[in-house]
Every structure is written in structure tokens, then in C-alpha cells.
Amino acid sequence: MINNDFNESIYNEWKEYINSENYNNQIVRPEIAESWKRCRRANVDPYGGVCNHILKGIELENLLENHEELIEVSRPFLYKLYKFFKNSGFYVVLLNSEGYILDFFGDTVMEEEASNINFMKGACWKEEYVGSTTMGIILHHKKPIQMTGAEHYCKKSHNFTCSGAPILDKAGKLIGIVNVSGPSYSVHKHTLGMVVAAVEAIQHLLTIRQKNRELQAINERMINIFHKVSEAIIIYDDNKKIEMMNPAAEEILGKDFALGKSMDEIIKGNHYAKRVLTSDSEFHDIEISLKTSNGMAECLISGVPIKDDEDGFTGMVTVIRPMDKIQKLVTKYGSHRAQMNFEDIIGESTKIKEVMNIALKASENEATVLLEGESGTGKEVFAQAIHNQSRRRKGPFVCVNCGAIPRELVGSELFGYIEGAFTGAVRGGRSGKFEQASQGTIFLDEIGDMPLEQQVSLLRVIQERKVIRIGDNKEIPVDVRVICASNKSLYNEVERGNFRQDLYYRLNVISIKIPPLREREKDIELLFRYFVNAIGRKSGYVIKTIDPHIFPHLFKYPWPGNVRELQNIVERMMSINNSDILTIENLPEEIFCNKDMNANKNKSLDHLIETKEVSIDEVRLKKKANLEEEERMLIEKKLLDFGGNITQVAHAMGVSRNTVYRKLKKYGIKI
């Protein structure tokens, strides 16, 4: 309780200030004195104190509607606070950040006193309207305060004691005020503590509500992303039971088919994949087969575990990417794209036009194409042009140089492998070139250099349109067109026993023999001028004049490197030239030193290949003997590589264990 001496002292100081603006700062608190000064500057009547700034009607309705949450949250705490003061003449009041009264609870005994100063909903309790009050001071200082009697600036409020505290948001912004007002003779210092406690409870509940709104907003955004994202997402619980699927996942699996099932029921994969998927650790890009409502689907799956507060596993969020969609992205943005078209093939000679007509016909169907020609004649240009003119133009164009791959890696490069298939195999395995070319074209360059042991596997893939990765027994369908190229005569290679006859006939459906440049004399000048312009555009070096005496020398040269050699010679001439004119002096020395080479000018590739004068039967017997000897040597090498482990030898060769044992018996190999 505050004694009467204090009330009398503060009252005397109030009168002194009203009359002379003087006061004893030992009696009047600084915040009270500052408030009195603000009131005097605002010309507030110290003998007034009646609020005449009151919102009514629609304005009051809007005020209450705009503060609906603050009123709803505060009301239970206001009522509990009021219950402590019930029947003691007190009011418990809620105000907004601008000093407008939003709600209150009070005793009827104080109604007359309150009505005398218009203390009601909608009334604004700022200092400029009603003088110094706890509410007005809090609007300035945002701190709890208690005032009694004559500390109020207006005399009509001297009968009240008020205790108030600010309601702040988490950023410290004032959003409301709780005030308790009653008869000045009932003032108690604990009243302010009770008000502060109520405010803290209100603030806490408002914070929880705000957090809930934020969580709800985050949840709604996540749900929206979950349903709108193009990636297929599956969420399963700690028992691997599928709880949620987004529309993209439903499209792959079928909603009614997969929802509620265990992941073990729909996933078919190798041992590594199953081991990873049954763990509670994060994993990425594991290749699996998914059982769907429409059959099996090849996919890559990645997962991130869901953990509780104690780091316990509660489920997994997985992203599923169908292999066909990945392949389309690789084709669109990756390196497996064909750049050349028939318009890029330069030539007007009869021979090149005939070849282009055959190639155009080949682009209209799906038959296997065999391109034969010397190095540098443009076999890959024709392969790309056929692909870009075909219905597979939007698919990948995968180029494989069979002669550049080590013998022991040809199988894994073409057909892929699973994890653990051999020493050095990457985790999760890897797809082969045939899988990467699915929906498009695979170009097997230098096919004549492919090892005999891999020719069997290639023949099977071309016939069955399915691949089996090294170390696996699962067949993977591939929709791919095959175009092959060789700078050797495959027919002669068959006769020599270096190439399988059955594979040759499978590849040689549409045969295109690209003529060497020496047989396209009409195109030499055309190509020369084309390369001059093309290299000039790329380098910014423009040749304005070409000496016509250059061309007779080019016509006489046999061009062993064909079009590629011509391009290199043009680039060399332009690189060392210091003017915008190309003359005969710019020609390299070898163009003039071609006497011996001219003797072979009109010989085709087949005439240059040395053949043996033997019968067909002798050739076939020799071929069989060569094949068997290579197979025997291969088996012996694999046995040494894998320490006699038949399973690993079988995996490496792409055959069964029984086949290996049969071959061991046939060749008399002991282990």
C-alpha cells in the first residue's frame, strides 16, 4: 500500500507544477515529470481528463475486427486477472498500440467514476486527450509502470491508481497494453507484478500462434511443392511402408497400386541396391527396377532420412527418376548429340551424290547401316546426318570408337556393369553405351577392330535389343538404331577370320561405301573454298583471293588422308600466310612430292588390302582355328587375372559358369 503522506506530497507537487511549472524531482519520478511536460505542451486541461476522442459505429467495429486475435488471446488472461480484483472496484483493460480501448472487465462500483471520464471501448487514452496515464506513458516508453492519484496530470483521474505493461511482439514492437485501474486508496505494489505476468503469458501465446502460422505456411508451401514438383517423390515410414506419393510418383507407380505397400514389395534390384534401401542412411542415384501397375520400370532412386529430435530414424524421403526421362535430359543437354546434317556434306560429284541418295533412304527406316571408307572420308558426318534426318533425331547420338577402347574394357563400355563386377568397378555400377543410346542411335566406329570375344555379345544385343550388364543376369531392353563404320573391308576381314560372319551379315543391311577424295576430283575445289571460308569465319581471317593455279596441283595429289587432310592443309596454308591472298607458294611441300602416291591414285580400299590365294574352305578352317585359339588364350588370361575363380571369369566374359567349364574341357585347360 502507498501511504497518505505520499499522496499528499505528490498532490502538492502537482499543484505547484500546474501553477508555476516547478516540481521537486525528489518526489516526482522522471517519467511522470516528462509526461506532465508533454501534457502542458499539448495544452491539456489539468482540470479536465474526460476523453472526447471515441470511435463508434463502423469505426469501432473495424477497430475490434482488426485486433480480433489480440482480443481473443488476451481475454482469458484479462478475466483471470480481474478475478483477483473482483468486487474491489477495479477495471482490467486491453488497449491497442495507439491507445484505443479494445476490451475490459470491471466492477459496477466503479462504473460511475469511469463513465465520468468516458472510459469505454473505442476511447483513445493518449496523453494529448486525457493527460498523464499509465497507458499514455507506456505508448512513449514501452515499459511497465504504476501511477497513483495526483501522478495523473488531470484532476478527474486523481481518484484512480493504474498499473500497466506493454505487449510486445518478438521484434520488440508495441502491439498492445494491459492496464488495471481502481480506486487510488487500494493501490498495491504487487498489482504491477500481476499485470506483467499476465502480459508475459499473452506474449507467449501470441508467439506460439505466430510460430504455428509460420509452420502452417511452411507446411502449405512444402505440400504445394510436393504436389507440383516434376520429380517423383515417395515418403515411407520406419517400416518401409509407403505413406505419401506426389502426382509424379503416382503416374509412375499407380496410386492405388503402391500406396500402403512396403518398399520391399515394389523394388527389385541387386544386392547392393537392396542393402542401401533397407538402411537408414542417405543415398544417391541407386539404380533399381520398380514394380508398377504397368509393369517394371528402370529408375534411379535417391533418399534422405527423416529423423526425430533424438536423431532416431522415422522414415525416408525418396526421389525417383525414370531412366527414360534421364536419358532425354542427357540427350537434350549432354554431349550425346549429333551436330551434322546432310546440308553439311559438301560435294557435287556423281559418286558423292549417289552415296547421299542411299544415306537419305537409310534415314527413312530403322535398318542397320554399315559405312565403309578410308580414314578421313567423313563416315561420322554421314552417320550424324542419317541420325538427324531420321525419326530418332530428338534422341541421343552416342559415338563409340571400338578401336580406341582396350580389349578388356570393350564389354563394360558397351554393355555396362554392376557394382562388384570386377576390381575398380564404381559403386552402384554404370550403364553402357547401348543403354545411353536408347531412343536414339549408337555409332560404332572402327567396328572392324572389335575383339572377337565381344562380337558374340554385340550380335546378341543387335538381334534381341536387350543388354546384360557385366556381372548381372538381368536383361535391360534397349531401343536403339545401330550405325557402324570401318576403314577396312569387313568382307575381307571375315575371309581372314578376323570378323564374325554372322555379325557381318547382321550389320551389312544397308551398305554405304564412301568414295575417297581422289575419286571426287570435281569436289576438291568446292571443298577447298568451303574450308577457306569456314576457317576464315571462325578465326576472323578473311581470304579475298585464291590463286587458280593452286587447283591443278590439288587435283593431281592422291589425298591419302581424304577430306580431313584437305581441311588440315587449308588450315595450315591460312595459318602461315601473311596476306589476304592464297597462292601456289602457300601449298605444302608434300603436294608437289606425289609421284609415287599417284601410282595408287585410282586404287580403292579393297585393292590396297593384301589377300591370300587360298580356297574358301581353307579360309573358313583358318578362321575357325583363329577364333578357337583366341578364345583359349582369353580363358587362360582370365583365369590368371582372377586366380582361377570361375564365377569371376564367367562374369568378365559375359557367359555362364557352365559355359566356362565346357570350354575348359574342350581346350584341355586345367585349373
matplotlib code that plots the C-alpha trace (Angstrom):
import matplotlib.pyplot as plt

x = [0.0, 1.1, 0.7, -1.3, 1.9, 3.0, -0.5, -0.4, 3.2, 2.5, -0.7, 1.2, 3.9, 1.1, -0.4, 3.0, 3.6, 0.2, 0.6, 4.4, 5.8, 8.0, 8.3, 10.6, 12.4, 13.0, 9.2, 8.1, 9.5, 11.3, 8.8, 5.9, 7.6, 8.3, 4.6, 3.4, 5.6, 4.2, 0.7, 1.4, 2.9, -0.2, -2.4, -4.2, -6.6, -5.3, -8.8, -10.3, -9.4, -12.6, -11.9, -13.7, -11.9, -14.0, -14.6, -18.2, -20.3, -18.4, -15.1, -15.4, -16.3, -13.3, -11.1, -12.2, -12.1, -8.5, -7.5, -9.5, -6.6, -5.1, -8.5, -9.1, -5.7, -5.8, -9.4, -8.8, -5.8, -7.7, -10.5, -8.2, -6.6, -9.9, -10.9, -8.1, -9.7, -13.4, -15.6, -12.8, -13.6, -11.0, -11.1, -8.8, -8.3, -6.8, -5.6, -4.0, -0.7, -2.4, -4.1, -7.6, -9.5, -10.4, -11.8, -12.2, -13.6, -14.7, -16.9, -20.1, -19.0, -16.5, -18.9, -19.9, -16.3, -15.3, -18.3, -17.4, -14.2, -15.6, -13.5, -15.1, -14.4, -13.2, -11.9, -8.3, -6.3, -3.3, -1.8, -2.9, -6.6, -6.7, -3.4, -0.8, -1.9, 0.0, -1.4, 0.0, 3.4, 3.7, 3.0, 6.1, 8.4, 7.1, 7.9, 5.7, 4.6, 2.3, 0.7, -1.4, -3.6, -2.1, 0.6, -2.1, -2.0, -5.8, -7.6, -10.5, -8.1, -6.7, -9.2, -7.5, -4.5, -3.3, -0.8, 0.1, 2.5, 3.2, 2.5, 5.4, 5.9, 9.2, 10.8, 10.1, 7.3, 4.4, 1.1, -1.0, -1.2, -2.8, -3.8, -5.5, -7.3, -9.0, -9.6, -6.4, -6.8, -6.4, -3.1, -0.6, 2.9, 2.2, -0.5, 2.0, 3.8, 0.5, -0.1, 3.4, 2.9, -0.4, 1.3, 4.1, 1.5, -0.2, 3.0, 4.0, 0.6, 0.9, 4.4, 3.1, 0.3, 2.8, 5.0, 2.0, 1.2, 4.7, 4.8, 1.5, 2.7, 5.9, 3.8, 1.5, 4.5, 6.1, 2.8, 2.4, 6.0, 5.5, 2.5, 3.7, 7.4, 8.1, 10.3, 8.6, 8.7, 7.8, 7.7, 7.8, 7.9, 10.4, 8.8, 9.4, 5.6, 4.7, 2.8, 2.7, 3.3, 3.1, 1.3, 4.6, 5.2, 1.6, 2.0, 4.9, 3.7, 0.0, -1.6, -3.8, -1.1, 1.7, 0.2, 0.4, 2.7, 6.2, 9.1, 10.4, 7.3, 7.9, 11.7, 13.7, 17.4, 20.8, 22.2, 23.9, 20.7, 18.6, 21.2, 21.2, 17.5, 16.9, 19.4, 18.5, 21.4, 21.2, 21.8, 22.1, 21.3, 20.9, 19.8, 16.7, 13.7, 10.4, 7.3, 4.5, 0.8, 2.1, 5.0, 8.6, 10.3, 14.0, 14.8, 17.4, 16.4, 17.9, 16.8, 17.2, 16.3, 13.7, 15.0, 13.2, 14.6, 16.7, 18.2, 16.0, 15.0, 11.3, 11.2, 12.7, 12.0, 13.0, 13.2, 12.6, 13.9, 12.8, 15.8, 14.0, 13.5, 17.1, 18.2, 16.1, 17.8, 21.2, 20.3, 19.0, 21.8, 24.6, 27.3, 25.5, 24.1, 24.6, 25.7, 25.9, 23.2, 23.1, 23.5, 26.9, 28.1, 29.9, 30.1, 28.6, 30.4, 28.3, 29.8, 29.1, 25.5, 24.9, 26.1, 24.0, 20.9, 21.5, 22.1, 18.8, 17.0, 18.6, 17.4, 13.8, 13.9, 15.4, 17.7, 21.3, 23.8, 27.4, 29.6, 32.9, 35.5, 39.1, 40.0, 39.0, 36.3, 33.5, 32.0, 30.9, 29.4, 27.2, 26.3, 25.2, 23.3, 21.4, 20.5, 19.4, 17.2, 15.6, 12.7, 15.3, 16.6, 15.5, 17.2, 20.9, 23.7, 26.3, 29.6, 31.9, 35.4, 35.8, 39.5, 40.3, 39.0, 41.3, 40.2, 39.4, 37.1, 35.1, 32.3, 31.9, 32.0, 29.3, 27.1, 27.8, 28.4, 27.0, 28.8, 31.5, 31.6, 35.4, 38.1, 37.7, 34.0, 32.4, 29.8, 26.3, 27.6, 27.4, 25.3, 26.9, 26.8, 23.8, 21.7, 22.8, 21.8, 18.3, 15.7, 18.5, 21.4, 24.7, 27.6, 30.2, 33.2, 36.1, 33.9, 36.5, 38.8, 36.3, 37.8, 36.2, 35.1, 32.9, 31.5, 29.3, 27.8, 27.3, 25.5, 23.1, 22.3, 21.6, 19.4, 17.5, 17.6, 18.5, 21.7, 23.0, 25.5, 28.7, 28.2, 24.4, 21.8, 19.0, 18.1, 17.6, 15.6, 17.2, 15.5, 18.5, 19.5, 22.9, 25.2, 28.7, 31.8, 35.0, 38.1, 38.7, 36.7, 34.7, 34.1, 37.9, 38.1, 35.6, 37.5, 40.6, 38.9, 39.2, 35.5, 32.5, 30.5, 27.1, 27.8, 28.9, 25.6, 23.7, 25.5, 25.6, 21.9, 22.4, 25.9, 27.3, 30.7, 32.0, 34.4, 37.9, 38.6, 40.9, 37.8, 35.9, 38.1, 35.1, 34.6, 38.2, 38.0, 34.5, 35.7, 38.9, 36.9, 34.4, 37.2, 38.8, 35.5, 34.7, 38.1, 38.1, 34.7, 36.0, 39.3, 38.3, 41.0, 39.4, 41.0, 39.9, 41.7, 42.6, 45.2, 43.5, 46.9, 46.6, 43.9, 45.7, 48.2, 45.4, 43.8, 47.0, 47.5, 46.2, 44.8, 45.6, 44.0, 41.0, 38.7, 40.3, 43.7, 42.4, 40.9, 44.2, 46.1, 43.8, 44.2, 48.0, 48.1, 46.0, 48.0, 51.3, 50.0, 50.6, 48.2, 44.6, 45.7, 46.4, 48.9, 50.7, 53.6, 51.4, 50.9, 52.8, 55.8, 54.0, 51.5, 54.4, 56.1, 53.4, 54.9, 54.9, 51.5, 49.9, 50.6, 48.0, 45.6, 42.7, 43.0, 40.2, 40.5, 39.9, 42.7, 45.1, 44.3, 46.6, 44.7, 45.9, 45.5, 43.6, 40.3, 37.1, 37.3, 40.8, 39.8, 36.9, 39.0, 41.7, 39.0, 37.6, 41.1, 41.9, 38.6, 39.2, 42.8, 41.8, 39.1, 41.5, 44.0, 41.3, 40.1, 43.7, 44.3, 41.0, 41.9, 45.2, 43.5, 41.0, 43.2, 41.1, 37.8, 35.3, 32.4, 34.5, 35.8, 32.3, 31.2, 34.1, 33.4, 29.6, 28.8, 27.6, 29.8, 28.7, 29.9, 33.3, 33.6, 32.6, 35.4, 37.9, 37.2, 37.2, 40.7, 42.1, 42.8, 43.4, 43.0]
y = [0.0, 3.6, 5.8, 9.0, 11.1, 10.2, 11.0, 14.4, 15.1, 14.2, 16.2, 19.3, 18.9, 18.5, 21.9, 23.5, 22.4, 23.4, 26.9, 27.5, 24.6, 23.8, 20.5, 18.6, 15.9, 14.0, 13.4, 13.4, 10.5, 11.4, 9.6, 11.3, 14.7, 14.1, 13.2, 16.3, 18.4, 16.7, 17.4, 21.1, 21.4, 19.8, 22.3, 19.5, 20.9, 19.7, 20.0, 18.0, 14.4, 13.5, 11.5, 13.0, 11.1, 8.0, 5.6, 4.5, 2.6, 1.2, 2.7, 0.8, -2.4, -2.1, -1.4, -4.6, -6.7, -5.6, -6.7, -9.8, -12.1, -9.8, -9.6, -13.4, -14.3, -11.7, -12.2, -15.3, -13.7, -10.4, -12.3, -14.3, -11.1, -9.4, -12.4, -11.3, -7.8, -8.7, -6.6, -4.3, -1.6, -2.4, -2.5, -4.7, -3.0, -4.0, -1.3, -1.4, 0.2, 3.5, 3.7, 2.7, 0.6, -2.8, -4.7, -4.6, -6.3, -4.3, -3.9, -1.9, 0.1, 2.0, 2.4, 5.9, 7.1, 5.5, 7.0, 10.5, 10.3, 8.3, 5.2, 2.8, 0.7, 2.8, 5.6, 6.8, 7.1, 9.1, 11.9, 14.6, 13.6, 12.6, 13.7, 11.6, 7.9, 4.6, 3.9, 7.2, 6.8, 3.2, 4.4, 6.5, 4.3, 0.7, -0.2, -1.3, 1.5, 2.1, 5.5, 6.7, 9.7, 13.1, 11.5, 11.7, 15.0, 15.6, 16.0, 13.8, 10.8, 11.6, 9.0, 6.2, 4.0, 2.4, -0.4, -1.1, -3.2, -3.2, -6.3, -6.6, -8.9, -10.9, -7.9, -5.6, -3.7, -2.5, -4.3, -3.6, -2.6, -4.3, -1.9, -2.4, 0.7, 1.0, 3.4, 5.1, 4.1, 0.4, 0.8, -2.1, -2.6, -6.2, -5.2, -4.2, -7.6, -9.4, -7.3, -8.0, -11.8, -11.6, -9.8, -12.3, -15.1, -13.2, -12.6, -16.3, -17.4, -14.8, -16.1, -19.7, -18.7, -16.8, -19.9, -22.1, -19.7, -19.8, -23.6, -23.8, -21.5, -23.6, -26.8, -25.4, -24.4, -27.8, -29.6, -27.3, -28.1, -31.8, -31.9, -29.6, -30.6, -32.7, -35.1, -38.3, -38.3, -41.1, -40.9, -44.1, -44.7, -46.6, -49.9, -49.0, -48.6, -46.0, -43.2, -40.5, -40.1, -37.0, -37.0, -37.6, -40.7, -41.8, -41.5, -43.9, -46.4, -46.1, -44.6, -47.5, -50.0, -48.7, -46.6, -48.5, -51.2, -51.9, -50.6, -54.2, -55.2, -52.8, -52.6, -55.1, -54.5, -56.0, -56.9, -53.5, -51.6, -53.6, -53.2, -49.4, -49.1, -51.1, -48.9, -45.6, -43.6, -41.1, -42.5, -41.1, -42.4, -46.1, -48.0, -50.2, -51.8, -50.7, -52.9, -50.6, -51.0, -51.0, -53.5, -52.9, -49.5, -48.8, -45.9, -44.1, -43.5, -41.1, -40.8, -38.6, -40.0, -38.3, -38.0, -37.1, -34.9, -37.7, -38.5, -41.6, -42.8, -42.2, -42.6, -41.6, -39.1, -40.6, -39.1, -41.4, -40.6, -42.8, -43.8, -42.8, -39.2, -39.0, -40.2, -37.4, -34.8, -36.2, -36.1, -32.5, -31.0, -33.6, -34.4, -37.2, -35.0, -35.2, -31.8, -32.6, -32.7, -33.6, -29.9, -30.1, -32.7, -30.7, -32.2, -32.2, -35.2, -38.1, -40.5, -38.4, -37.7, -41.4, -42.0, -39.2, -40.7, -44.0, -42.3, -40.3, -43.6, -45.1, -42.2, -43.1, -46.5, -48.3, -50.7, -51.2, -49.2, -50.1, -47.2, -48.2, -45.9, -44.8, -42.6, -39.0, -39.6, -38.4, -41.6, -40.0, -37.0, -39.4, -41.2, -38.0, -36.8, -40.1, -39.8, -36.1, -36.9, -39.9, -40.2, -40.6, -37.1, -36.0, -39.0, -39.3, -40.0, -42.0, -42.4, -45.3, -45.8, -49.5, -49.3, -46.9, -49.0, -51.5, -55.1, -55.9, -52.8, -53.1, -55.2, -52.9, -49.8, -51.1, -53.0, -51.6, -53.4, -53.7, -53.0, -55.5, -57.0, -56.5, -54.7, -51.0, -51.1, -47.9, -48.1, -48.7, -49.8, -47.9, -48.0, -48.9, -47.0, -49.1, -48.0, -44.4, -44.5, -45.8, -44.0, -42.8, -44.1, -45.7, -45.2, -48.0, -46.5, -48.8, -51.8, -54.0, -53.5, -55.0, -58.1, -61.4, -62.3, -59.2, -59.7, -62.5, -60.2, -57.4, -59.8, -60.9, -57.3, -56.3, -59.4, -59.3, -55.5, -56.3, -55.9, -57.7, -55.8, -57.5, -59.3, -59.3, -61.6, -59.1, -58.2, -54.5, -53.6, -51.0, -49.2, -48.2, -47.9, -49.2, -47.5, -48.9, -47.7, -49.2, -48.2, -51.8, -54.1, -56.2, -58.8, -59.3, -59.4, -62.1, -64.1, -63.7, -64.9, -61.6, -60.8, -63.0, -63.8, -63.8, -60.4, -59.1, -60.1, -58.6, -55.2, -55.2, -54.4, -51.1, -50.8, -47.4, -47.1, -43.6, -42.8, -41.4, -37.8, -38.8, -40.2, -37.0, -34.6, -32.4, -31.7, -30.8, -27.2, -26.9, -28.3, -26.2, -22.9, -24.1, -24.7, -21.3, -19.6, -21.7, -21.3, -17.6, -17.1, -18.9, -17.1, -13.7, -14.0, -13.3, -14.6, -12.4, -14.1, -17.7, -18.3, -20.6, -22.2, -24.0, -26.4, -28.4, -29.4, -30.4, -32.5, -34.4, -35.2, -38.6, -37.4, -40.5, -38.6, -37.6, -34.7, -34.5, -34.0, -31.3, -29.4, -29.6, -28.3, -25.3, -24.5, -24.8, -22.5, -19.9, -20.1, -19.3, -16.8, -13.1, -11.7, -12.0, -14.0, -17.7, -18.6, -21.7, -20.8, -21.4, -25.1, -27.5, -29.4, -32.8, -31.6, -31.5, -34.7, -37.1, -39.1, -42.5, -41.8, -41.1, -44.6, -45.7, -42.8, -44.9, -47.9, -48.4, -49.6, -53.2, -53.2, -51.9, -54.8, -57.8, -61.0, -64.7, -67.1, -69.8, -71.6, -70.7, -73.9, -73.2, -69.7, -71.0, -73.6, -71.0, -68.6, -71.3, -72.1, -68.5, -68.0, -71.0, -70.0, -66.5, -67.9, -70.4, -67.6, -65.3, -68.0, -68.6, -64.9, -64.5, -67.5, -65.8, -62.4, -63.9, -66.5, -69.4, -68.0, -69.5, -67.1, -64.0, -65.4, -66.1, -62.6, -61.0, -63.0, -62.4, -66.1, -68.7, -70.8, -74.0, -72.5, -71.8, -75.3, -76.7, -74.5, -75.7, -79.3, -78.5, -76.9, -79.1, -76.3, -77.5, -75.3]
z = [0.0, -0.7, 2.4, 2.5, 3.0, -0.5, -1.9, -0.2, -1.3, -4.9, -4.9, -3.6, -6.3, -8.9, -7.8, -7.8, -11.4, -12.6, -11.2, -11.8, -13.8, -10.8, -9.0, -6.6, -8.6, -5.4, -5.2, -8.8, -10.8, -14.1, -16.3, -14.5, -14.9, -18.6, -19.1, -17.3, -19.6, -22.7, -21.5, -20.9, -24.4, -25.8, -23.9, -22.0, -19.4, -16.0, -14.6, -17.5, -18.2, -20.0, -23.2, -26.1, -28.8, -29.1, -32.0, -32.6, -35.1, -38.1, -36.9, -33.6, -35.5, -37.7, -34.7, -32.9, -36.1, -36.9, -33.4, -33.2, -32.5, -29.7, -28.0, -28.4, -26.9, -24.1, -22.9, -20.8, -19.1, -18.5, -16.9, -14.7, -13.6, -13.0, -10.7, -8.3, -8.0, -8.3, -6.0, -5.2, -7.7, -10.3, -14.1, -16.3, -19.6, -23.0, -25.4, -28.8, -29.8, -30.5, -27.1, -28.1, -25.5, -27.1, -24.1, -20.3, -17.3, -14.3, -11.1, -11.3, -8.3, -10.5, -13.4, -12.4, -12.0, -15.3, -17.2, -15.9, -17.9, -20.9, -20.0, -22.5, -25.7, -28.5, -26.3, -27.0, -23.9, -25.3, -23.2, -25.6, -25.0, -21.3, -19.8, -18.0, -17.5, -17.4, -20.9, -22.3, -20.7, -22.0, -25.5, -25.2, -23.2, -23.8, -20.2, -17.3, -14.9, -11.9, -11.2, -8.3, -7.6, -8.4, -10.6, -13.2, -15.0, -15.0, -11.7, -12.8, -12.7, -9.2, -7.7, -9.7, -9.3, -12.6, -13.3, -16.9, -19.0, -22.8, -25.0, -27.4, -30.4, -30.9, -32.6, -29.7, -31.4, -29.3, -30.2, -27.1, -23.4, -20.4, -17.6, -14.2, -12.8, -9.5, -6.5, -5.5, -1.9, -3.0, -4.7, -4.1, -5.5, -6.3, -8.7, -11.3, -11.0, -11.7, -14.8, -16.0, -15.5, -17.5, -20.3, -20.5, -20.8, -23.6, -25.4, -25.1, -26.5, -29.4, -30.2, -30.3, -32.6, -34.8, -34.8, -35.7, -38.6, -39.8, -39.6, -41.3, -44.1, -44.4, -44.4, -47.1, -49.2, -48.8, -49.7, -52.7, -53.8, -53.0, -55.3, -58.1, -58.4, -61.5, -59.6, -58.4, -54.6, -52.2, -48.4, -46.4, -42.6, -40.5, -41.5, -45.2, -45.7, -48.3, -46.6, -49.3, -53.0, -55.1, -58.5, -60.4, -58.4, -58.8, -62.5, -62.4, -59.9, -59.8, -56.7, -55.7, -56.6, -54.4, -51.6, -48.3, -49.6, -48.4, -50.4, -50.4, -52.4, -55.3, -55.5, -57.5, -57.5, -57.0, -53.5, -53.1, -54.0, -51.6, -48.8, -49.3, -49.4, -46.2, -44.3, -42.6, -44.3, -47.1, -50.5, -54.1, -57.6, -56.9, -60.0, -59.4, -61.1, -59.8, -59.9, -61.1, -62.1, -65.7, -65.3, -64.4, -64.7, -64.6, -62.3, -60.3, -56.6, -54.0, -50.4, -47.3, -43.9, -41.7, -38.1, -34.8, -32.0, -30.7, -34.1, -34.4, -37.9, -38.6, -42.4, -45.7, -48.4, -51.8, -55.2, -58.2, -61.7, -64.6, -66.7, -69.9, -68.6, -67.5, -71.0, -72.6, -70.4, -71.2, -74.9, -74.6, -72.5, -72.7, -75.1, -76.9, -79.7, -83.5, -85.0, -88.7, -91.3, -95.0, -95.8, -94.2, -96.7, -99.4, -102.9, -106.4, -107.9, -109.2, -106.7, -103.6, -104.8, -105.2, -101.7, -100.3, -102.0, -100.3, -97.0, -97.3, -98.0, -94.9, -92.7, -93.6, -91.9, -88.9, -90.7, -89.5, -91.6, -92.5, -93.6, -95.2, -96.4, -95.9, -92.9, -93.3, -95.9, -93.5, -92.2, -88.9, -90.8, -92.7, -89.5, -87.8, -90.9, -91.1, -87.4, -87.7, -90.7, -89.0, -86.6, -83.8, -84.3, -80.8, -79.2, -78.3, -80.8, -78.9, -80.7, -79.7, -81.2, -80.9, -81.9, -79.1, -76.2, -74.5, -75.3, -71.6, -71.3, -74.5, -72.8, -69.8, -72.1, -74.4, -72.1, -68.6, -65.4, -61.9, -58.6, -57.8, -61.3, -61.3, -59.5, -59.9, -60.7, -59.4, -56.6, -57.9, -61.3, -64.6, -67.7, -71.0, -74.3, -75.6, -72.6, -73.0, -76.7, -76.0, -78.1, -80.4, -82.4, -81.4, -83.9, -83.7, -85.4, -86.4, -85.8, -87.6, -84.6, -82.1, -80.3, -81.4, -77.9, -77.7, -81.2, -79.9, -77.2, -79.8, -82.1, -79.3, -78.4, -82.0, -82.5, -79.2, -78.5, -74.8, -72.9, -69.8, -67.7, -66.8, -63.5, -63.8, -65.2, -65.7, -69.3, -70.0, -73.1, -75.4, -78.3, -80.4, -84.0, -85.0, -87.5, -87.9, -89.7, -90.8, -92.7, -93.5, -95.8, -93.3, -96.0, -96.3, -92.5, -92.4, -95.0, -92.9, -89.8, -88.0, -88.0, -87.4, -90.5, -88.7, -87.2, -90.6, -92.2, -89.3, -89.8, -93.5, -94.1, -95.8, -97.1, -97.9, -99.4, -99.2, -102.1, -101.3, -102.2, -105.1, -106.8, -106.3, -108.3, -109.0, -105.3, -104.4, -105.4, -103.9, -100.6, -100.7, -101.0, -98.3, -95.8, -96.6, -95.8, -92.8, -91.2, -92.0, -90.3, -87.2, -87.0, -88.4, -91.1, -94.5, -97.7, -100.6, -103.5, -104.2, -107.0, -109.6, -110.2, -106.9, -108.0, -110.8, -108.1, -105.7, -108.5, -109.0, -105.3, -104.2, -100.8, -98.6, -95.7, -97.8, -96.7, -93.3, -94.9, -97.3, -94.3, -92.4, -95.5, -95.9, -92.2, -92.4, -95.5, -93.8, -90.6, -92.2, -94.8, -94.2, -96.7, -97.9, -101.0, -101.2, -103.9, -105.1, -102.8, -99.8, -100.8, -98.5, -100.0, -100.0, -102.6, -105.1, -104.0, -105.1, -107.9, -106.1, -104.5, -107.9, -109.0, -106.5, -107.2, -108.7, -106.4, -104.0, -100.4, -101.3, -103.9, -101.2, -98.9, -99.4, -99.9, -99.9, -102.8, -100.9, -101.3, -99.5, -97.4, -96.3, -95.3, -93.2, -91.5, -90.7, -89.4, -87.1, -85.8, -85.2, -83.3, -81.1, -80.4, -79.4, -77.1, -75.5, -74.9, -73.4, -71.0, -69.8, -69.3, -67.3, -65.1, -64.3, -63.7, -61.3, -59.6, -61.1, -59.8, -62.4, -61.3, -61.9, -65.2, -66.3, -65.4, -67.2, -70.4, -70.2, -70.2, -67.6, -65.3, -67.2, -70.5, -68.9, -67.6, -71.1, -72.7, -70.2, -71.1, -74.8, -74.8, -72.1, -69.7, -66.1, -63.0]

ax = plt.figure().add_subplot(projection="3d")
ax.plot(x, y, z, "-o")
ax.set_aspect("equal")
plt.show()
